Amino acid sequence: MLKGKRGLVVGIANEHSIAAGCAKAMSAAGAELAVTYGHEKAKPFVEPVVSDLNAPIFMPMDVEVDGQMEAVFDKITHDWGNLDFVLHSIAYCNRDDLHGPVSECSKAGFAQAMDISVHSLIRMTRLAIPLMPEGGSILTLSYYGAEKVVDHYNIMGPVKSALEGTMRYLAAELGPKQIRVNAISPGPLHTRAGSGIDHFDELIDAARQQAPQRSLVSIDDVGQMAVGLVSDLSRKVTGNTSYVDAGYHVLA
């Protein structure tokens, strides 16, 4: 489905991360990938994933470090000259603000969470546009807490709401360029990012017991949806949030 396509995957933390599941599915579908890691301490955990993908471009991209994002896109421009899709799978909030009530979130913590989780998508999109002269696909990762209040998700709920709103506005803006922008909203998964949420095991148990399919989703399930959304099979799908949560989001 992705033979001949080239994509950038941002947000692999280790082999268990959602971005890793997406990258593996995209590679298996025939895509050539550029992969980034967040910082030097993360690199050893991302390298095994990259070796399985045979990714020709593997570079650091800490979105808080000036120039690193631009360096990745410069490398893609030099080596490839074009880009068919981007997967944006990064989010962050410091522990104190994440575990506290929304009303107590610090100004600095909120600004950092929004910059890393949301504005990075805007910056990435801006850099990708010149590499997509004939159209392309940009995909980000959200969560049900963007739409409904989820216990203990706290300030990341408003942050993910902002991410989904940004996705929709980018989709409307870039539609004439045939660049599609979508989000995937997976159910709770045992990832490093998920484990940072207070009482995360309760979210997992609720999803397993209450979802219509009575099961959890896997990073492979999310990966298959990602392949579909960046492929030509979804050429008229944009501005959409696709749930991969065994039906949990339909419940009252």
RAFEN-V69532 format. One record per residue. PHI is phi in whole degrees, -180 to 180 (none if undefined). PSI is psi in whole degrees, 0 to 359 (none if undefined). Layout:
phi psi
PHI PSI
PHI PSI
//
This chain:
phi psi
none 334
-117 17
-59 131
86 356
-97 151
-123 136
-140 157
-109 128
-115 120
-120 125
124 9
-73 121
-99 324
-166 185
-68 346
-97 357
-77 156
-59 318
-61 326
-66 317
-61 320
-67 315
-62 318
-64 319
-67 320
-66 318
-65 317
-62 333
-84 0
110 0
-78 149
-97 132
-120 145
-105 136
-129 143
-121 163
-129 154
-74 319
-159 172
-61 324
-66 334
-84 338
-53 314
-62 335
-84 339
-92 330
-55 318
-62 325
-67 316
-65 322
-64 325
-71 332
-87 343
55 41
-70 124
-75 341
-121 123
-141 109
-141 160
-76 145
-149 89
-94 113
-69 351
-92 355
-101 116
-57 132
95 339
-69 318
-64 317
-63 323
-64 321
-64 314
-70 328
-64 320
-64 317
-63 318
-62 316
-68 315
-84 323
-111 318
85 348
-156 168
-148 135
-97 329
-157 159
-131 133
-109 117
-104 110
-134 57
-130 140
-158 149
-159 144
-149 137
-65 153
-58 316
-61 316
-74 326
-67 322
-90 353
-97 169
-66 154
-58 322
-66 344
-105 4
-63 133
-74 155
-62 315
-66 319
-65 319
-65 316
-62 319
-66 317
-61 319
-69 322
-65 311
-71 318
-85 331
-120 304
-64 333
-61 328
-66 319
-63 314
-63 318
-64 319
-63 316
-58 319
-75 333
-79 331
-52 311
-64 340
-90 1
-124 57
-65 336
-108 17
103 170
179 194
-141 135
-122 130
-130 134
-126 169
-115 126
-119 199
-159 155
-53 332
-64 349
-73 333
-102 319
-125 158
-76 122
-112 125
-52 133
74 359
-79 334
52 228
-66 341
-70 342
-63 303
-58 324
-64 315
-69 329
-61 317
-63 322
-63 314
-66 320
-63 319
-63 318
-57 315
-66 318
-68 323
-65 321
-61 317
-67 320
-69 321
-96 358
-53 314
-61 337
-88 2
62 30
-101 118
-95 143
-130 123
-139 168
-130 149
-110 136
-118 94
-79 159
-70 172
-63 138
-132 152
-78 84
-123 168
-62 321
-65 317
-65 325
-67 344
-77 347
-80 133
-64 140
58 35
-62 326
-60 329
-67 322
-63 318
-62 313
-64 319
-64 318
-64 318
-66 320
-85 330
-108 338
-60 142
-51 325
-87 1
51 45
-157 161
-90 160
-95 166
-119 167
-65 335
-69 323
-62 316
-66 320
-60 320
-65 321
-65 320
-61 317
-58 314
-62 320
-74 332
-93 356
-88 171
-70 347
-65 338
-110 33
-64 343
-114 21
-110 116
-153 153
72 22
-113 144
-105 116
-102 122
-87 131
-125 81
-146 25
58 24
90 4
-58 326
-70 347
-85 351
-80 146
-80 none
//
